[in-house]
Amino acid sequence: MDATSANAAGGNAGGSAASAELLSVRDVAALLGRCSTRHLYRLVDAGRMPRPIKLGGLVRWRRAELRDWIAAGCPPVRTAKGAAR
């Protein structure tokens, strides 16, 4: 089965599988219970949630990484601001 068949079978006819795995800041805010986008960036800056990836001017989170983080009980991802980037 090729990627096109997999997308059509999976119901993702409008975009690629990779784009379905990346979430925008609004998507993440909705996933976490409709918190504000600013609050998400504060959580990232404080090391309390996974960092997004930057694609040109876009900021996206990996769906699998967020799913695993939530399943683990949303533990801090780093201990101090600026510790590991």
N, CA, C and O atoms as a GROMACS GRO file, in nm:
protein
  340
    1MET      N    1   0.085  -0.117   0.000
    1MET     CA    2   0.000   0.000   0.000
    1MET      C    3   0.090   0.123   0.000
    1MET      O    4   0.179   0.134   0.084
    2ASP      N    5   0.068   0.216  -0.093
    2ASP     CA    6   0.150   0.336  -0.098
    2ASP      C    7   0.090   0.446  -0.010
    2ASP      O    8  -0.018   0.428   0.046
    3ALA      N    9   0.160   0.559   0.000
    3ALA     CA   10   0.117   0.667   0.088
    3ALA      C   11  -0.018   0.724   0.046
    3ALA      O   12  -0.100   0.759   0.131
    4THR      N   13  -0.042   0.735  -0.084
    4THR     CA   14  -0.169   0.789  -0.132
    4THR      C   15  -0.285   0.699  -0.091
    4THR      O   16  -0.389   0.748  -0.047
    5SER      N   17  -0.268   0.569  -0.106
    5SER     CA   18  -0.373   0.475  -0.066
    5SER      C   19  -0.396   0.479   0.084
    5SER      O   20  -0.510   0.472   0.130
    6ALA      N   21  -0.288   0.490   0.160
    6ALA     CA   22  -0.300   0.494   0.305
    6ALA      C   23  -0.376   0.618   0.348
    6ALA      O   24  -0.459   0.611   0.438
    7ASN      N   25  -0.347   0.733   0.286
    7ASN     CA   26  -0.418   0.856   0.322
    7ASN      C   27  -0.566   0.846   0.289
    7ASN      O   28  -0.650   0.887   0.369
    8ALA      N   29  -0.597   0.793   0.171
    8ALA     CA   30  -0.737   0.780   0.132
    8ALA      C   31  -0.810   0.682   0.223
    8ALA      O   32  -0.924   0.706   0.261
    9ALA      N   33  -0.745   0.574   0.259
    9ALA     CA   34  -0.806   0.474   0.346
    9ALA      C   35  -0.824   0.528   0.487
    9ALA      O   36  -0.920   0.494   0.556
   10GLY      N   37  -0.730   0.612   0.529
   10GLY     CA   38  -0.737   0.666   0.664
   10GLY      C   39  -0.826   0.788   0.677
   10GLY      O   40  -0.845   0.838   0.788
   11GLY      N   41  -0.881   0.836   0.566
   11GLY     CA   42  -0.969   0.951   0.574
   11GLY      C   43  -0.897   1.083   0.570
   11GLY      O   44  -0.959   1.187   0.593
   12ASN      N   45  -0.769   1.085   0.542
   12ASN     CA   46  -0.691   1.207   0.538
   12ASN      C   47  -0.671   1.249   0.393
   12ASN      O   48  -0.557   1.264   0.349
   13ALA      N   49  -0.779   1.267   0.320
   13ALA     CA   50  -0.770   1.295   0.177
   13ALA      C   51  -0.722   1.437   0.149
   13ALA      O   52  -0.669   1.463   0.041
   14GLY      N   53  -0.738   1.530   0.242
   14GLY     CA   54  -0.704   1.669   0.218
   14GLY      C   55  -0.559   1.704   0.239
   14GLY      O   56  -0.517   1.811   0.196
   15GLY      N   57  -0.479   1.619   0.304
   15GLY     CA   58  -0.341   1.654   0.333
   15GLY      C   59  -0.256   1.531   0.346
   15GLY      O   60  -0.305   1.418   0.337
   16SER      N   61  -0.128   1.553   0.367
   16SER     CA   62  -0.037   1.440   0.380
   16SER      C   63  -0.043   1.384   0.521
   16SER      O   64  -0.094   1.448   0.613
   17ALA      N   65   0.010   1.263   0.537
   17ALA     CA   66   0.013   1.201   0.669
   17ALA      C   67   0.099   1.281   0.765
   17ALA      O   68   0.068   1.290   0.884
   18ALA      N   69   0.208   1.340   0.714
   18ALA     CA   70   0.297   1.418   0.799
   18ALA      C   71   0.226   1.541   0.853
   18ALA      O   72   0.244   1.575   0.970
   19SER      N   73   0.146   1.610   0.771
   19SER     CA   74   0.078   1.730   0.819
   19SER      C   75  -0.028   1.695   0.922
   19SER      O   76  -0.058   1.778   1.009
   20ALA      N   77  -0.086   1.576   0.914
   20ALA     CA   78  -0.185   1.534   1.013
   20ALA      C   79  -0.119   1.506   1.147
   20ALA      O   80  -0.186   1.510   1.250
   21GLU      N   81   0.008   1.480   1.147
   21GLU     CA   82   0.080   1.449   1.271
   21GLU      C   83   0.135   1.575   1.338
   21GLU      O   84   0.188   1.566   1.449
   22LEU      N   85   0.125   1.689   1.274
   22LEU     CA   86   0.172   1.815   1.332
   22LEU      C   87   0.053   1.902   1.366
   22LEU      O   88  -0.038   1.920   1.285
   23LEU      N   89   0.054   1.956   1.488
   23LEU     CA   90  -0.059   2.035   1.536
   23LEU      C   91  -0.020   2.181   1.550
   23LEU      O   92   0.090   2.213   1.594
   24SER      N   93  -0.111   2.270   1.512
   24SER     CA   94  -0.089   2.413   1.529
   24SER      C   95  -0.112   2.451   1.675
   24SER      O   96  -0.159   2.370   1.755
   25VAL      N   97  -0.078   2.574   1.709
   25VAL     CA   98  -0.095   2.620   1.846
   25VAL      C   99  -0.244   2.618   1.885
   25VAL      O  100  -0.277   2.587   1.999
   26ARG      N  101  -0.331   2.649   1.792
   26ARG     CA  102  -0.476   2.644   1.821
   26ARG      C  103  -0.523   2.501   1.842
   26ARG      O  104  -0.607   2.475   1.929
   27ASP      N  105  -0.470   2.408   1.763
   27ASP     CA  106  -0.505   2.267   1.780
   27ASP      C  107  -0.463   2.216   1.918
   27ASP      O  108  -0.538   2.145   1.985
   28VAL      N  109  -0.342   2.254   1.960
   28VAL     CA  110  -0.290   2.210   2.091
   28VAL      C  111  -0.372   2.274   2.203
   28VAL      O  112  -0.402   2.207   2.302
   29ALA      N  113  -0.407   2.401   2.188
   29ALA     CA  114  -0.489   2.468   2.289
   29ALA      C  115  -0.622   2.398   2.306
   29ALA      O  116  -0.670   2.380   2.418
   30ALA      N  117  -0.683   2.357   2.195
   30ALA     CA  118  -0.810   2.284   2.202
   30ALA      C  119  -0.790   2.146   2.264
   30ALA      O  120  -0.874   2.102   2.343
   31LEU      N  121  -0.681   2.080   2.230
   31LEU     CA  122  -0.651   1.948   2.285
   31LEU      C  123  -0.634   1.952   2.436
   31LEU      O  124  -0.673   1.859   2.506
   32LEU      N  125  -0.576   2.060   2.487
   32LEU     CA  126  -0.550   2.072   2.630
   32LEU      C  127  -0.664   2.137   2.707
   32LEU      O  128  -0.647   2.175   2.823
   33GLY      N  129  -0.778   2.151   2.646
   33GLY     CA  130  -0.892   2.203   2.719
   33GLY      C  131  -0.918   2.349   2.696
   33GLY      O  132  -0.958   2.421   2.789
   34ARG      N  133  -0.897   2.394   2.576
   34ARG     CA  134  -0.928   2.530   2.536
   34ARG      C  135  -0.854   2.635   2.616
   34ARG      O  136  -0.911   2.738   2.650
   35CYS      N  137  -0.728   2.611   2.646
   35CYS     CA  138  -0.647   2.714   2.711
   35CYS      C  139  -0.604   2.814   2.604
   35CYS      O  140  -0.616   2.786   2.485
   36SER      N  141  -0.553   2.927   2.646
   36SER     CA  142  -0.513   3.029   2.549
   36SER      C  143  -0.380   2.992   2.483
   36SER      O  144  -0.302   2.914   2.538
   37THR      N  145  -0.358   3.048   2.367
   37THR     CA  146  -0.232   3.021   2.297
   37THR      C  147  -0.116   3.080   2.376
   37THR      O  148  -0.007   3.021   2.378
   38ARG      N  149  -0.136   3.193   2.439
   38ARG     CA  150  -0.030   3.254   2.520
   38ARG      C  151   0.008   3.161   2.636
   38ARG      O  152   0.126   3.149   2.670
   39HIS      N  153  -0.091   3.097   2.695
   39HIS     CA  154  -0.064   3.004   2.806
   39HIS      C  155   0.024   2.888   2.758
   39HIS      O  156   0.112   2.843   2.832
   40LEU      N  157   0.001   2.840   2.637
   40LEU     CA  158   0.085   2.733   2.582
   40LEU      C  159   0.230   2.777   2.574
   40LEU      O  160   0.320   2.704   2.615
   41TYR      N  161   0.253   2.897   2.522
   41TYR     CA  162   0.390   2.946   2.511
   41TYR      C  163   0.453   2.966   2.649
   41TYR      O  164   0.574   2.946   2.665
   42ARG      N  165   0.373   3.004   2.747
   42ARG     CA  166   0.426   3.016   2.884
   42ARG      C  167   0.466   2.879   2.939
   42ARG      O  168   0.569   2.867   3.005
   43LEU      N  169   0.385   2.777   2.912
   43LEU     CA  170   0.420   2.642   2.956
   43LEU      C  171   0.549   2.594   2.891
   43LEU      O  172   0.633   2.532   2.957
   44VAL      N  173   0.566   2.623   2.763
   44VAL     CA  174   0.689   2.585   2.692
   44VAL      C  175   0.808   2.658   2.752
   44VAL      O  176   0.911   2.596   2.780
   45ASP      N  177   0.795   2.790   2.774
   45ASP     CA  178   0.905   2.869   2.830
   45ASP      C  179   0.943   2.821   2.970
   45ASP      O  180   1.060   2.827   3.008
   46ALA      N  181   0.845   2.775   3.046
   46ALA     CA  182   0.871   2.726   3.182
   46ALA      C  183   0.921   2.582   3.184
   46ALA      O  184   0.957   2.531   3.290
   47GLY      N  185   0.925   2.517   3.069
   47GLY     CA  186   0.971   2.378   3.064
   47GLY      C  187   0.867   2.278   3.109
   47GLY      O  188   0.901   2.166   3.147
   48ARG      N  189   0.741   2.317   3.106
   48ARG     CA  190   0.634   2.230   3.156
   48ARG      C  191   0.562   2.153   3.047
   48ARG      O  192   0.473   2.074   3.077
   49MET      N  193   0.599   2.175   2.921
   49MET     CA  194   0.542   2.097   2.811
   49MET      C  195   0.645   2.087   2.700
   49MET      O  196   0.738   2.167   2.694
   50PRO      N  197   0.630   1.990   2.611
   50PRO     CA  198   0.728   1.972   2.503
   50PRO      C  199   0.739   2.096   2.415
   50PRO      O  200   0.641   2.166   2.391
   51ARG      N  201   0.860   2.119   2.367
   51ARG     CA  202   0.884   2.232   2.277
   51ARG      C  203   0.828   2.202   2.139
   51ARG      O  204   0.829   2.087   2.094
   52PRO      N  205   0.778   2.304   2.072
   52PRO     CA  206   0.731   2.284   1.934
   52PRO      C  207   0.849   2.279   1.838
   52PRO      O  208   0.962   2.311   1.874
   53ILE      N  209   0.821   2.239   1.716
   53ILE     CA  210   0.922   2.249   1.611
   53ILE      C  211   0.885   2.369   1.525
   53ILE      O  212   0.767   2.404   1.514
   54LYS      N  213   0.983   2.430   1.465
   54LYS     CA  214   0.960   2.547   1.380
   54LYS      C  215   0.990   2.510   1.236
   54LYS      O  216   1.098   2.460   1.205
   55LEU      N  217   0.894   2.536   1.150
   55LEU     CA  218   0.908   2.508   1.007
   55LEU      C  219   0.890   2.641   0.934
   55LEU      O  220   0.778   2.683   0.906
   56GLY      N  221   1.001   2.705   0.903
   56GLY     CA  222   0.991   2.839   0.844
   56GLY      C  223   0.928   2.931   0.946
   56GLY      O  224   0.981   2.949   1.056
   57GLY      N  225   0.815   2.990   0.912
   57GLY     CA  226   0.744   3.078   1.004
   57GLY      C  227   0.637   3.007   1.086
   57GLY      O  228   0.567   3.071   1.164
   58LEU      N  229   0.624   2.876   1.068
   58LEU     CA  230   0.520   2.800   1.137
   58LEU      C  231   0.574   2.738   1.266
   58LEU      O  232   0.692   2.703   1.275
   59VAL      N  233   0.487   2.725   1.364
   59VAL     CA  234   0.519   2.658   1.489
   59VAL      C  235   0.423   2.541   1.501
   59VAL      O  236   0.301   2.559   1.497
   60ARG      N  237   0.478   2.420   1.517
   60ARG     CA  238   0.395   2.300   1.522
   60ARG      C  239   0.445   2.206   1.631
   60ARG      O  240   0.564   2.202   1.662
   61TRP      N  241   0.352   2.129   1.689
   61TRP     CA  242   0.385   2.025   1.786
   61TRP      C  243   0.359   1.890   1.723
   61TRP      O  244   0.267   1.874   1.642
   62ARG      N  245   0.440   1.791   1.759
   62ARG     CA  246   0.419   1.654   1.711
   62ARG      C  247   0.306   1.591   1.792
   62ARG      O  248   0.310   1.588   1.915
   63ARG      N  249   0.207   1.540   1.722
   63ARG     CA  250   0.090   1.480   1.787
   63ARG      C  251   0.132   1.365   1.880
   63ARG      O  252   0.085   1.356   1.993
   64ALA      N  253   0.221   1.278   1.833
   64ALA     CA  254   0.263   1.162   1.912
   64ALA      C  255   0.336   1.206   2.039
   64ALA      O  256   0.318   1.146   2.145
   65GLU      N  257   0.419   1.309   2.028
   65GLU     CA  258   0.493   1.358   2.144
   65GLU      C  259   0.396   1.414   2.249
   65GLU      O  260   0.413   1.388   2.368
   66LEU      N  261   0.297   1.490   2.205
   66LEU     CA  262   0.198   1.544   2.299
   66LEU      C  263   0.113   1.432   2.360
   66LEU      O  264   0.082   1.436   2.479
   67ARG      N  265   0.076   1.334   2.278
   67ARG     CA  266  -0.005   1.222   2.328
   67ARG      C  267   0.071   1.148   2.438
   67ARG      O  268   0.014   1.114   2.541
   68ASP      N  269   0.200   1.122   2.415
   68ASP     CA  270   0.282   1.052   2.515
   68ASP      C  271   0.298   1.136   2.641
   68ASP      O  272   0.294   1.083   2.752
   69TRP      N  273   0.316   1.268   2.624
   69TRP     CA  274   0.332   1.359   2.737
   69TRP      C  275   0.204   1.361   2.823
   69TRP      O  276   0.212   1.358   2.945
   70ILE      N  277   0.089   1.366   2.758
   70ILE     CA  278  -0.038   1.366   2.830
   70ILE      C  279  -0.060   1.232   2.900
   70ILE      O  280  -0.105   1.229   3.014
   71ALA      N  281  -0.028   1.122   2.831
   71ALA     CA  282  -0.045   0.988   2.890
   71ALA      C  283   0.043   0.970   3.014
   71ALA      O  284   0.008   0.895   3.104
   72ALA      N  285   0.158   1.038   3.017
   72ALA     CA  286   0.248   1.029   3.131
   72ALA      C  287   0.207   1.120   3.245
   72ALA      O  288   0.274   1.125   3.348
   73GLY      N  289   0.098   1.194   3.229
   73GLY     CA  290   0.051   1.281   3.335
   73GLY      C  291   0.104   1.422   3.325
   73GLY      O  292   0.103   1.495   3.425
   74CYS      N  293   0.149   1.464   3.209
   74CYS     CA  294   0.199   1.599   3.182
   74CYS      C  295   0.315   1.639   3.274
   74CYS      O  296   0.311   1.744   3.338
   75PRO      N  297   0.419   1.555   3.281
   75PRO     CA  298   0.533   1.589   3.367
   75PRO      C  299   0.615   1.702   3.305
   75PRO      O  300   0.611   1.722   3.184
   76PRO      N  301   0.689   1.777   3.388
   76PRO     CA  302   0.779   1.880   3.332
   76PRO      C  303   0.880   1.814   3.239
   76PRO      O  304   0.927   1.704   3.265
   77VAL      N  305   0.914   1.882   3.130
   77VAL     CA  306   1.008   1.825   3.035
   77VAL      C  307   1.151   1.871   3.060
   77VAL      O  308   1.245   1.810   3.008
   78ARG      N  309   1.168   1.976   3.136
   78ARG     CA  310   1.301   2.018   3.180
   78ARG      C  311   1.287   2.086   3.315
   78ARG      O  312   1.177   2.130   3.351
   79THR      N  313   1.395   2.095   3.389
   79THR     CA  314   1.385   2.139   3.528
   79THR      C  315   1.397   2.290   3.547
   79THR      O  316   1.339   2.344   3.641
   80ALA      N  317   1.470   2.358   3.462
   80ALA     CA  318   1.487   2.502   3.480
   80ALA      C  319   1.482   2.571   3.345
   80ALA      O  320   1.521   2.514   3.243
   81LYS      N  321   1.433   2.693   3.345
   81LYS     CA  322   1.425   2.769   3.221
   81LYS      C  323   1.564   2.787   3.163
   81LYS      O  324   1.657   2.829   3.232
   82GLY      N  325   1.576   2.754   3.035
   82GLY     CA  326   1.704   2.768   2.968
   82GLY      C  327   1.798   2.651   2.988
   82GLY      O  328   1.913   2.657   2.943
   83ALA      N  329   1.753   2.545   3.053
   83ALA     CA  330   1.841   2.432   3.082
   83ALA      C  331   1.883   2.356   2.956
   83ALA      O  332   2.002   2.336   2.934
   84ALA      N  333   1.789   2.317   2.876
   84ALA     CA  334   1.821   2.240   2.755
   84ALA      C  335   1.734   2.288   2.641
   84ALA      O  336   1.611   2.290   2.652
   85ARG      N  337   1.795   2.326   2.536
   85ARG     CA  338   1.718   2.375   2.422
   85ARG      C  339   1.739   2.290   2.307
   85ARG      O  340   1.682   2.315   2.201
   0.00000   0.00000   0.00000
